[in-house]
Amino acid sequence: MSTTASKRAALPLLLAAALLSPALTTSAQAREPSRGDLERVFGPDGSVLVSYDELLRLIRGESSDPTPPRRDPPRPNTPTLVGAAFECRVEGSLVRCAGTLDIDLVGGEGWTIVPLGLDEAALTSAEVGGQPAVVGALAELARRAPAARKPARTSGYGVLLSGKGRRTLRLELTVPYARTAGRASFQLRLPATALNRVTLSLDEGSGPRARGSLSSQGEERSLTAFYPAAARLDVTWTPRSERAEPTGTVALDPLLYAETDAAVKLEEGVLHTDARISYRVHQAPIRTLRIALPPGATFLSAQGVSFARYPQTQKQGERQIVTIELARPTRSPFQIDLRCEQLLPEGAKELQISSPEPLGTERNSGRVAVRAARFLRLEPRTQQGLSKLEVSDFPHADLLGRLGWQAKDEGQSGEPPLVFRYPRQPWSLEVVTRQVQAEVSARLFSLGVVRDDEIGLATTAKIEVRERPVFDLSFALPANFALLDIANSERVRDHRVEERGDQRVLVIQMARPLAVGQHSFTLFGSLRRANEAGALARVEPLRLLGAKKQDGLLGVAAASHLQLSLANKQALWPLSLGDLARGGYVFAAGPNEELAFGFRHGDPAESQAEFNVSQREPRVRVERETLVDFQEDQVRVASTLRFQVDYAGVQQVRLRGPRALKDALVFAREGITGSDVAVEGDEATWTVSLQGKRQGRFTLRCSYKIKLDGFAAGQQKRVTLAPLEILDCARQTEDIALRKHENLVLSESGRALVESRHPRELAESLRQPGTIRAYRVQGWPYQLSLLVTKYDFRAPEGILIRHLHQAEVVEEAGGLQAEAIISVQNRSQQYLRVQLPPGAEMRRLKVDGRAVNWRQGDADPAAPNRRVVLIDLGAVTRSSQGAPFQVRMRYKVPAPAFPVPGAFGSLEPLALAFPLDAPKAGAEAAGAPQRVSIARHTRTLYLPQSYAYLSFDVEGTKHFAERGVWSTLTGWLRALRGQPLRPSAQRQGARAAEAAIARLSAMGGRQAGVYEPLDPPRDAKPYLFERLDGGLSLRVTAMAWPLFYLLDFLILAAVIVAGFLVDKKQLLPSAWILPLAVVAVSMTGGAVAGRAFEPFFAAAFLGGVGLIAFFLLRGVVREVTERQAERNAERTEREAQVARARAQAAEAEATLQRATAGGDPAATGAAGAGGAQ
């Protein structure tokens, strides 16, 4: 291509950049050039088709048309990179690539910036369709083309495109490659296409490899690889080996530059050095390297480029020289990692720090990082030729990691490394080291317990360890201290007591060192003391040796039978027991011990306290629980005496009571060895010997009986309880509970120093079933006399129905579906006889959860249409052992036997009956029951919705709200007063009945056989009834809804028609009499006649209220209209008078004018007089 053609081809690129430059379109009215503008400016061969002036206007953003038509800017399109192919070739020090990219543009006609990636490359050429393309950095293109669609990323190159369809972009680019010893490589960020194909050819070198590719295929000097979208191309190969200098040329010496980065770690007795030496070679290849180690250091290892042999060392003075021979001469940069160590003399405090020094270099600079081990500290003392750096300035994180320091971890503990930089050798760094000593502080909690012949001493040491772990603990012990136990034994490897001069020391060796932090140890021991009168008890806390700081709390307790008084103290400050607890004190007194004194102390080296010890008298408290059981022939009185003995033990207990109990009172043998009784006058004293000295809580039991000889039915006897008093007692209480036989009746005859209590206030042992009365004794001797009356009550029945629940569904066409659930308690009956309603048919039966069969029984002659079924209870009675069990049965009453009311009538579903077997002769006369007693009877009646239910007559409780006029009015009044519509008692009763039914249904026991329970229809409304102690019968009055509405309407219409007739015919003195009378009669009738007639009286009431409202409204209307008519008549009359006056005045004026015209003075005067009138 010629020079002119090149300039012509580059001209559109320059003009497009000028058109898109915002620097040339600074006016607020400047517009962006469209694709049509560009096509109109440039020809197919790149020539300019417009005049110079019009081209300038386009550059400035002005239109050639003075009044261009307004149109919306073109909508940007969406680019899609379909595929890319790159052919690369290594030439010299660059990789030259030619690439082809297919791009699809979908959407509008606007401009779009397409990202290409290629961050590492330098573009030399870009064409689209044979024309130069607008290509540049993404950030620059986005700034210069603000109206174009912009990509999300801002790095790399991009191309500016417009229009629709596929575009083919051809690129030429160069990429530099890196070359080290034995390896060459380059990287390139590829475009975000679905697939990138890369082909590489080598002029020199061999073995190309592609890393991170989807697939690759290589030969000796070529490679084809495929990469995914936006992947990084990473290709390595082995370059051509350096050749020897040709014969006849002058050989040059290698020129070396080295940079050494060393990490020096100080540990106890050794100095570790890890160095990384980076070489740069100039002039000539090098093969042999020499490195001098620090004085006294020993070479450990070296690694990096390929070595010809293992590095060799030789001694040269105090330093070792390491010689490294490379596998082949090289001029490329390379690195060597070298490790060495230096043993330090014992007790060395001052150290010279140095790093390995490459020899034969033109310049040697570098950095050194120094750090001590965890339990060592170092500080720089002198330095020369060094400048201090931040840790972040050290370039090698792996070397810092060998020092135990993570470069990116900001939360790590410990001292950071000291980092220095030196520009040249030599340099020097002297540091001072010291060992970190453990710092221990302790807070001691001690408890001394004074006993008869020893002092128990428990100590909890809460230890805080800082700086470094601790391997053992030492405690200074009192002179006569004996160690009993160490609570944290799993943490202790061994312990021993050593004599150090006049001091005894307990040394505890840890199984594992105590790490830095909080720890706790508890020691238990004892101190011997002389059990003599006047001997002092000395208590002194333990002391932790080697602690930097220690203080603590000391508590002193004593056995409950001992009393302490402080004799003297040293280095102790008294505390109240409350302050002792608030200070975090960890101990508490044990059984039969009392905490008496509290102290705080600093360092316990001189802390001690001495106490006087004396014996305490025992304090006895007794709680007596007496159960008095009245039987038909005797009264049994049993007492439980609960003793609480404090301070000291007792060996015997004494009681005093009436002489009559001398031989009757019996003591239980548990806990006693025997009892003696002594009589003096009317009193007897019992001495009960205990099994040893007793202290704390223990129990004794005694009882006696009062005979009721010859006690027949209808007689009365007086029983007086004998007061028993415990002697030598500080405080005693007595609760008395009374129980009786069912044939006896008790009443008080007299009492003194006794108050009545409710049985639920008794102790738990006295709150037994059958307790009828309770008393609390106020003092001794008390008196309690009771009058006992005996009756001959009838024996209870052997079978009882505890709960009967009937669920009954009344069908629309007549008939009754029912289920009965029965809780039966049986002791004597073989069969349960069930009398069904008239015409009922038995369907299913289940006893205690098992489906069983039933037998037909003999019907009652008094009710031959009521079938009787027999249910066998023999097996279930034996298995239940007197406990209640469930009987569940289904029966049906067909339509003829149970008719529906029709238009008006009543429903009366009969309840089940349970007749007993035929009584024996004379049983009926004696009043024996003929039916099984029912303790609780509930019925749920499901009624059809086609009837209005006027009333429910039931011998029991209705657990639902009957809605009527009066009940609604009452509910409104309750709501106005802020009360619930239903009384709380009614709601609670309904909930209690429903809970009882739920418990009854859950008594099924084990399930066996097939039984289909009753499933009530969902649209039927349930009505719940309940009765206690007897069967429940009910009667429901119902009316068909059409008849109900008709009667309501006729009554309402009759009242209204009668009111209008009375008003029109004036049959009564006042029209108000009839509605007021109707209201009064309807209210009285609704309250008296019963709930069945309440709706009809309510209709009459509404009619009367409507008449009253009508008459009242009519009176108001009449009042308003008549007054308005009177006001209109008065206004008309006034207007007529004014009109007549005006007519007279006009007539007089006309007469006056005629008289004046005729000259008649008389007429004039008359006219004037008439006008005056």
MIMI-156921 format. One record per residue (C-alpha): residue in three letters; y, x, z. Coordinates in steps of 0.2 Angstrom, whole numbers, plus 5000, padded with zeros to 4 digits. Example, Ala and Ser with C-alpha at 12.3 -4.5 7.8 and 13.67 -1.06 7.14 Angstrom:
BEGIN
Ala497850625039/Ser499550685036/
This chain:
BEGIN
Met500050005000/Ser501750074995/Thr503250095007/Thr504149945000/Ala502649835001/Ser502349895019/Lys504149845024/Arg503949685015/Ala502349645025/Ala503149695041/Leu504749585038/Pro503949415043/Leu503349485059/Leu505049555064/Leu505949395058/Ala504649285068/Ala504949385083/Ala506849365081/Leu506649175078/Leu505649165095/Ser506749275105/Pro507749175118/Ala509049315119/Leu509649255102/Thr509649065107/Thr510849065122/Ser511648905117/Ala511148745127/Gln510948655110/Ala509848785102/Arg508248725096/Glu506548805093/Pro506048845075/Ser504648735068/Arg503248785057/Gly504148705043/Asp505648825046/Leu504548975044/Glu503648915029/Arg505348875021/Val505949055025/Phe504449155020/Gly503549155003/Pro501649185001/Asp502049374998/Gly503149395013/Ser504749375003/Val506349285011/Leu506749125001/Val508349075009/Ser510149145009/Tyr510749265022/Asp511949135030/Glu510549005032/Leu509349145039/Leu510649185052/Arg510849005056/Leu508948985059/Ile508949145070/Arg510449065080/Gly509448905082/Glu510648805070/Ser510048685057/Ser510548705039/Asp510748515038/Pro512348465048/Thr511548305054/Pro509648335055/Pro508548185059/Arg507948185077/Arg506048215079/Asp504948255094/Pro504348435095/Pro502548455089/Arg501148435101/Pro500348605106/Asn498548625100/Thr496948685110/Pro496248855104/Thr494348895105/Leu493749065102/Val492149045092/Gly491449225091/Ala491949405090/Ala491249565082/Phe491849745085/Glu491249905076/Cys491650055086/Arg491550245082/Val491850395093/Glu493150515084/Gly493750655094/Ser494450605111/Leu494650415106/Val493550275101/Arg494150175086/Cys493649995084/Ala493849865071/Gly493649685077/Thr493549515069/Leu493849355079/Asp493549175073/Ile494749045082/Asp494748855080/Leu496348765083/Val496148585088/Gly497548455092/Gly499348455087/Glu500348565076/Gly501348665089/Trp501248845094/Thr499848915105/Ile499649085113/Val497749135112/Pro497249265125/Leu496249415118/Gly495849525133/Leu495649705127/Asp496649765142/Glu496149955140/Ala496449965121/Ala497950005111/Leu498149895095/Thr498649975079/Ser498449825067/Ala498249635068/Glu498149515053/Val497749325051/Gly497349265034/Gly497849425026/Gln499649415034/Pro500249515049/Ala499949415066/Val501149395080/Val500249495093/Gly500849565110/Ala500649575129/Leu500249405136/Ala501649405148/Glu502949455134/Leu502349325122/Ala502449195136/Arg504249245140/Arg504849255122/Ala503949085116/Pro504348965131/Ala503848815120/Ala502148875116/Arg500548825125/Lys500248965138/Pro498549025144/Ala498049035163/Arg497849225163/Thr499349345160/Ser498449515158/Gly497949585141/Tyr498449545124/Gly498749375115/Val499049315098/Leu500349175093/Leu499549045082/Ser500048865075/Gly499248725065/Lys497548665064/Gly495848735058/Arg494948895059/Arg495949065059/Thr495149235057/Leu496049375066/Arg495649555061/Leu496149695073/Glu496149885074/Leu496249965090/Thr495850125100/Val495150155117/Pro495150325126/Tyr493550375134/Ala493250475150/Arg492150635150/Thr491350725165/Ala490050855166/Gly488550785156/Arg489250615153/Ala490550515143/Ser491050335145/Phe492350195141/Gln492650015146/Leu493449875137/Arg493849695143/Leu493149585128/Pro493849415123/Ala493249255131/Thr492149205116/Ala490449125117/Leu489649295111/Asn490349465108/Arg489349585097/Val489849775098/Thr489149915087/Leu489450095092/Ser489150255081/Leu489250435088/Asp489750585077/Glu489250695091/Gly488150665107/Ser486650555109/Gly485850425120/Pro487150285120/Arg486850145133/Ala487649985137/Arg487849915155/Gly488049735159/Ser487549665142/Leu486449515138/Ser485449625126/Ser485549795118/Gln484649895105/Gly485050085103/Glu484550235093/Glu484950415095/Arg486750405089/Ser487050215087/Leu487050055098/Thr487149865096/Ala487449765111/Phe487949575115/Tyr489049525129/Pro489549355136/Ala491349285137/Ala492649395145/Ala491349525150/Arg491849705152/Leu491049825139/Asp490449975148/Val489550105137/Thr489050285142/Trp488250425132/Thr487850615133/Pro489150715124/Arg488750875114/Ser488451025124/Glu489751155125/Arg489351305114/Ala489551485118/Glu491051575111/Pro490851645094/Thr490551835092/Gly492151935090/Thr493251825100/Val494051875117/Ala493151785132/Leu494351705144/Asp494051685163/Pro493851505169/Leu495451445178/Leu494951335193/Tyr495951205203/Ala495151125218/Glu495550985229/Thr494550965245/Asp494450815256/Ala493550845272/Ala492950725286/Val492750825303/Lys491850735317/Leu491850805334/Glu490250765345/Glu489750835361/Gly489251015357/Val489351005338/Leu490650985325/His490050895309/Thr491050925292/Asp490850825276/Ala491850885262/Arg492150825244/Ile492750965233/Ser493550905216/Tyr493651045203/Arg494651045187/Val494151185174/His495351265162/Gln495251405148/Ala493351435149/Pro491851345156/Ile491151385173/Arg489451395179/Thr489451485196/Leu490451425211/Arg490751505228/Ile491251405244/Ala491651485261/Leu491151375276/Pro492251375292/Pro491951515304/Gly490251485314/Ala489751335303/Thr487951315296/Phe487651255278/Leu486651095278/Ser486651015260/Ala487651005244/Gln487550875230/Gly488550825214/Val488250895196/Ser486550965191/Phe486151125199/Ala485151265191/Arg484351305208/Tyr484651265227/Pro486251335233/Gln486151505241/Thr487051565257/Gln487551735263/Lys488351795279/Gln490051875277/Gly490851915293/Glu490951755304/Arg490851645288/Gln489451585277/Ile489751595258/Val488851465248/Thr488451505230/Ile488051365218/Glu487451385200/Leu487651245189/Ala486351195176/Arg487451235162/Pro489251295160/Thr490551155160/Arg492451125157/Ser492450945162/Pro493050895180/Phe491650875193/Gln491450845211/Ile490350925224/Asp489950845241/Leu489550975254/Arg488950955272/Cys488951085287/Glu488951085305/Gln489551205319/Leu488851225336/Leu490151235350/Pro490051335366/Glu489751235382/Gly491351175390/Ala492451215375/Lys494051125377/Glu495151205363/Leu494451205345/Gln495051275328/Ile494751145315/Ser494551205297/Ser493651145281/Pro492551225268/Glu493651335256/Pro493251345237/Leu493451535232/Gly494051595216/Thr495251455213/Glu497051455207/Arg497551325219/Asn496651235233/Ser497451085241/Gly496750935250/Arg496650825265/Val495750835282/Ala495250685293/Val494750725311/Arg493950605323/Ala493050625340/Ala491450535345/Arg491550375356/Phe491550465372/Leu492750605368/Arg494550615365/Leu495550745355/Glu497350785354/Pro498250905341/Arg498951055350/Thr499651165336/Gln499651145318/Gln500251255303/Gly500351215285/Leu499951025288/Ser500850865286/Lys500250705295/Leu499650555284/Glu499150375288/Val497350335288/Ser497550225273/Asp498150375263/Phe496450455264/Pro495650415247/His493750415251/Ala493150265262/Asp491350335262/Leu491950495271/Leu492950395284/Gly491350295286/Arg490450455291/Leu491750465305/Gly491250295311/Trp492850215304/Gln492850075292/Ala494450085281/Lys494649895278/Asp494149835295/Glu495749795305/Gly494849735320/Gln493849885325/Ser493949975341/Gly494250155346/Glu495450285341/Pro495750305322/Pro495550475314/Leu496950605313/Val497350635294/Phe498250785288/Arg498750855270/Tyr498851035266/Pro499651095249/Arg498851265249/Gln497751385259/Pro497851445273/Trp498151315286/Ser497751295304/Leu497451155316/Glu497051175335/Val496551025345/Val496150995363/Thr494650895368/Arg494150805384/Gln492650695389/Val492950515393/Gln492450475410/Ala491850295415/Glu493050195426/Val492250075438/Ser493049945448/Ala492149825459/Arg492449665469/Leu491249645483/Phe490649475491/Ser489749505507/Leu488849385519/Gly488249435536/Val487149315546/Val486949345564/Arg485249305570/Asp484249335587/Asp483749515583/Glu484449555567/Ile485949535555/Gly485549485537/Leu486749565525/Ala486949505507/Thr488149585495/Thr488549535477/Ala489549675468/Lys490549605452/Ile490749775443/Glu491949805428/Val491449955418/Arg492750035406/Glu492850175394/Arg490950225394/Pro489350155400/Val488650195418/Phe486850255421/Asp486750235439/Leu487650155454/Ser487750225472/Phe488150115488/Ala488650185505/Leu487550105518/Pro487750065536/Ala486750175548/Asn485350055552/Phe485349955535/Ala483649915528/Leu483549865510/Leu482549705507/Asp482749665488/Ile483849685473/Ala484149525464/Asn484349605446/Ser482649695447/Glu482349685428/Arg483949795425/Val483349925438/Arg482250065434/Asp482150145451/His483050155467/Arg483050275482/Val483950305498/Glu484750475500/Glu485450565516/Arg487050645511/Gly487650725527/Asp487950595540/Gln487950455527/Arg486550355519/Val486750315501/Leu485750195490/Val485550265472/Ile485050135459/Gln484550195442/Met484750075428/Ala483350035415/Arg484750035402/Pro486550095404/Leu487849975410/Ala488849945395/Val490749925395/Gly491149755402/Gln490749645417/His489149655427/Ser488449585443/Phe487249655456/Thr486649565472/Leu485849665486/Phe484949595501/Gly484649685517/Ser484649675536/Leu485449765551/Arg484449785567/Arg485449725583/Ala484949725601/Asn484549555608/Glu485349585625/Ala486649495635/Gly488349565632/Ala487749665616/Leu488949655601/Ala488449615584/Arg489249735571/Val489549675553/Glu490149805540/Pro490049775521/Leu489349895508/Arg490450015498/Leu490250065480/Leu490450255478/Gly491350325463/Ala492350165461/Lys494150185455/Lys494650025464/Gln493649905475/Asp494049755487/Gly493149605492/Leu492849455504/Leu491749455519/Gly490949305527/Val490149305544/Ala488849165548/Ala487649135563/Ala486049045566/Ser486548865572/His485948905590/Leu487049055591/Gln488949055594/Leu490049195589/Ser491749255595/Leu492749395587/Ala492849545599/Asn493749675587/Lys493949715569/Gln494549855558/Ala495249855541/Leu494949675539/Trp496149525537/Pro495649355542/Leu495449205530/Ser495149025533/Leu493548955526/Gly494448855513/Asp495449015507/Leu493749105507/Ala493048975495/Arg494548965484/Gly494449155482/Gly492849135472/Tyr491649175487/Val489849165480/Phe488849145496/Ala488448995507/Ala487648975524/Gly485748935523/Pro484748805532/Asn485148805551/Glu486548925548/Glu488448895549/Leu489849005541/Ala491049045555/Phe492249185550/Gly493049245534/Phe493949405530/Arg494649505515/His494649695514/Gly495249835502/Asp494149985501/Pro492749955513/Ala492550125519/Glu493250085537/Ser493049895537/Gln491949825551/Ala491949675563/Glu491149655580/Phe490649485588/Asn490149425605/Val488549315603/Ser488049175615/Gln486749035614/Arg487248855610/Glu486548695618/Pro485648585606/Arg486548435599/Val485448285596/Arg485848135585/Val484647995581/Glu484647855568/Arg483347715574/Glu482747595561/Thr481747445569/Leu480747315560/Val480347155569/Asp478947055561/Phe478646875568/Gln476846815565/Glu476046655570/Asp475246735585/Gln476246895589/Val477846985586/Arg477647165580/Val479047285583/Ala479047455574/Ser480347585576/Thr480647745565/Leu481747875575/Arg482547995563/Phe483148145573/Gln484548275568/Val484548425580/Asp485848555578/Tyr486248725585/Ala484648745595/Gly482848675594/Val482048545607/Gln480348545613/Gln480248365620/Val481148195618/Arg481448065632/Leu481647875630/Arg482047745642/Gly481547565642/Pro480947405651/Arg479447425663/Ala478547295653/Leu478347415639/Lys477447545650/Asp475747515642/Ala476347425626/Leu477347565618/Val476347675607/Phe476847835598/Ala476247895581/Arg475248055583/Glu476148145569/Gly477248285575/Ile476848265594/Thr475648335606/Gly475648195618/Ser476748075629/Asp476948045647/Val477747895656/Ala478547885673/Val479047715681/Glu480547695692/Gly481047525697/Asp481147405682/Glu481347555670/Ala480047665662/Thr480447845655/Trp479347915641/Thr479248105638/Val478648145621/Ser478048325618/Leu478348395601/Gln477348525591/Gly478448675595/Lys480248685595/Arg481048575582/Gln482748595574/Gly483548505560/Arg482848335553/Phe481148265559/Thr480448095562/Leu479548005576/Arg478747825575/Cys478347705589/Ser477847525590/Tyr477447385602/Lys476847205601/Ile477347045610/Lys475946915611/Leu476246725607/Asp474746655616/Gly474446465613/Phe475846445601/Ala475446285592/Ala476346195578/Gly477946095584/Gln478246215599/Gln479646345603/Lys479546515611/Arg480946635616/Val480746815611/Thr481846945619/Leu481847125611/Ala481647265623/Pro483047395621/Leu482447575620/Glu483747715623/Ile483447895618/Leu484048005632/Asp484948175631/Cys485648115614/Ala487448145608/Arg487447995597/Gln486247865592/Thr486247715581/Glu484947575578/Asp484747445564/Ile483647295567/Ala482847195553/Leu481947025555/Arg480446965545/Lys479446805548/His477946705543/Glu478346555532/Asn477746435545/Leu479046505558/Val480946465560/Leu482046585569/Ser483746555578/Glu484746655589/Ser484646615608/Gly485846755614/Arg486446925610/Ala487547065618/Leu488147225611/Val487347175594/Glu488247125579/Ser487547035563/Arg487447125547/His486947075529/Pro485147135524/Arg485847235509/Glu486847345522/Leu485247405530/Ala484447575526/Glu483247585511/Ser481647585522/Leu482247415530/Arg482747335513/Gln481047255510/Pro480647085502/Gly480646955516/Thr481947025527/Ile482946875533/Arg484146945546/Ala484947115551/Tyr485847175566/Arg486747335571/Val486647395590/Gln488347435597/Gly487747505614/Trp486447515627/Pro485647415635/Tyr485847285623/Gln485147105622/Leu484447005608/Ser483546845611/Leu482746735597/Leu482046555598/Val480546545587/Thr479946375581/Lys478246345573/Tyr477946215559/Asp476346175549/Phe476846195532/Arg475746145517/Ala474946295508/Pro475646345492/Glu474946295476/Gly473646415467/Ile474546405450/Leu476346405446/Ile477346395430/Arg478746515432/His479646485416/Leu479346355402/His480346365386/Gln480246235372/Ala480946265355/Glu480946095345/Val481546065327/Val481945885322/Glu481545865304/Glu482745765292/Ala481345635287/Gly480645625305/Gly479445725314/Leu479545865326/Gln479046055325/Ala478946135342/Glu478346295351/Ala478146315369/Ile478246485378/Ile477546475396/Ser477546605410/Val476046565421/Gln475546645438/Asn473846585442/Arg472646625457/Ser471446475458/Gln471346375442/Gln470046395429/Tyr471046295416/Leu472846245412/Arg472946065407/Val474346035395/Gln474845855391/Leu475645845374/Pro476945715368/Pro476345555360/Gly475545585343/Ala475645775345/Glu474445885336/Met474046065342/Arg474246195329/Arg474146375337/Leu473746455354/Lys474046625361/Val473646685379/Asp474346855385/Gly474546915367/Arg472846855360/Ala472546715349/Val471246595357/Asn470446425355/Trp470746275366/Arg469746125371/Gln470145935371/Gly470345865388/Asp470245685395/Ala471845585393/Asp472745515407/Pro472345325408/Ala474245295411/Ala474645375395/Pro473245365383/Asn474245415367/Arg474645585375/Arg473345705371/Val472745835384/Val472146015379/Leu471246135391/Ile471746315390/Asp470446435398/Leu471346555411/Gly469846635418/Ala469846805409/Val471746825409/Thr471846785428/Arg470546915432/Ser471447055422/Ser473247005428/Gln472747015446/Gly474046885451/Ala475446945440/Pro476346825428/Phe475646815410/Gln476246725394/Val475446575386/Arg476146525368/Met475746375359/Arg476246275343/Tyr476146095341/Lys476845955329/Val477345775331/Pro477145685314/Ala478545565307/Pro477745405312/Ala477545465330/Phe479345535331/Pro480545425320/Val482345475316/Pro483745355323/Gly484145285306/Ala485945225305/Phe486145215324/Gly484945255338/Ser484345385350/Leu483045535350/Glu482045565365/Pro480845715363/Leu479645715378/Ala479345875387/Leu477645945390/Ala476745905406/Phe475446005416/Pro474345885426/Leu473245965439/Asp471345925441/Ala470945755449/Pro471345775468/Lys470045755481/Ala469945595491/Gly471445575502/Ala472445715494/Glu473645585486/Ala473945505503/Ala474245675510/Gly475645715497/Ala474645835487/Pro475545875470/Gln474845795454/Arg475645915442/Val475946105441/Ser477646145448/Ile478946215435/Ala480146335442/Arg481246345427/His481246245411/Thr482346275396/Arg482346185380/Thr483246235363/Leu483446075352/Tyr483746105333/Leu484545945326/Pro484845905308/Gln486645905302/Ser486545725294/Tyr486945645311/Ala488445635322/Tyr487745665340/Leu488745555352/Ser488045605369/Phe486645705377/Asp485945625393/Val484945765402/Glu484345795419/Gly484945975419/Thr486246095413/Lys486946095395/His487346265389/Phe488546215375/Ala490246135373/Glu490245955368/Arg491745935357/Gly492745775359/Val494545715360/Trp494645735378/Ser493745905379/Thr494845965365/Leu496445915374/Thr495745995390/Gly495346155380/Trp497146165373/Leu497846145390/Arg496746295396/Ala497346395381/Leu499146355385/Arg498846425403/Gly498046585396/Gln496246535401/Pro494746545389/Leu494246385381/Arg492546385390/Pro492446415408/Ser491746585413/Ala490446505424/Gln489846405409/Arg489746555398/Gln488846665411/Gly487546525413/Ala487246515395/Arg487046705394/Ala485846705409/Ala484746575401/Glu484746665384/Ala484246825393/Ala482846735403/Ile482146665386/Ala482246845378/Arg481246915393/Leu479946765392/Ser479746805373/Ala479446985376/Met477946955388/Gly476746955374/Gly475647095380/Arg474347165368/Gln474347085350/Ala472747015343/Gly472346875331/Val473446775320/Tyr474846675327/Glu476346605317/Pro477846585328/Leu479146445325/Asp480446485312/Pro481946365315/Pro483046325299/Arg484646425298/Asp485746265295/Ala485146175310/Lys486246185325/Pro485346235342/Tyr485746145358/Leu485146235374/Phe484746145390/Glu484046215407/Arg483446145423/Leu482746235439/Asp481346165449/Gly480646025438/Gly480345965421/Leu481845935409/Ser481945765400/Leu483345725388/Arg484045585377/Val485145605362/Thr486245465355/Ala486545485336/Met487345395322/Ala487345425304/Trp488945505297/Pro489445365285/Leu489245235299/Phe490245345311/Tyr491645365299/Leu491645175294/Leu491745125312/Asp493145255316/Phe494145185301/Leu493945005305/Ile494445025323/Leu495945135317/Ala496445005304/Ala496244855316/Val497444935328/Ile498744965315/Val498544795306/Ala498644705323/Gly500244805328/Phe501044755311/Leu500544565313/Val501244565331/Asp502844645326/Lys503044525311/Lys502544365319/Gln503444415335/Leu501844365345/Leu502444465360/Pro504144485368/Ser504144665362/Ala503244755348/Trp503044905360/Ile501844815371/Leu500344815359/Pro500245005355/Leu500545055373/Ala499144935379/Val498045005366/Val498345185371/Ala498145145389/Val496445045386/Ser495745185375/Met496145325387/Thr495345225401/Gly493845175390/Gly493545355384/Ala493545415402/Val492445275409/Ala491345205396/Gly490445365392/Arg490345505379/Ala489445395366/Phe490945285364/Glu492245415366/Pro492545435347/Phe492945255344/Phe494145245359/Ala494845405351/Ala495145315335/Ala496045175344/Phe497045295354/Leu497645375337/Gly498045205330/Gly499145165346/Val499945335345/Gly500345305326/Leu501045135330/Ile502145205343/Ala502745345332/Phe503045215318/Phe504145095329/Leu505045245336/Leu505445315319/Arg505945135313/Gly507145115327/Val507945285324/Val508145235305/Arg508845065309/Glu510045145322/Val510645265309/Thr510845145294/Glu511745005304/Arg513045125311/Gln513345185294/Ala513645005287/Glu514844975301/Arg515845135297/Asn515845085279/Ala516544905283/Glu517944975294/Arg518445095280/Thr518444955267/Glu519544845279/Arg520844985281/Glu520945015263/Ala521244825259/Gln522644825272/Val523544975264/Ala523344895247/Arg524144725253/Ala525544825261/Arg525944915245/Ala525944755234/Gln527244675246/Ala528344825245/Ala528244825226/Glu528744645225/Ala530244665237/Glu530844815227/Ala530744715210/Thr531744565218/Leu533044695224/Gln533244765207/Arg533444585199/Ala534744545212/Thr535744695210/Ala535744665191/Gly536444485193/Gly537744525206/Asp537144415220/Pro537444495237/Ala536444365246/Ala534944405235/Thr535244585238/Gly535244565256/Ala533744455256/Ala532844575245/Gly533344715256/Ala532644615271/Gly531044585262/Gly530944765258/Ala531244805276/Gln529844695281/
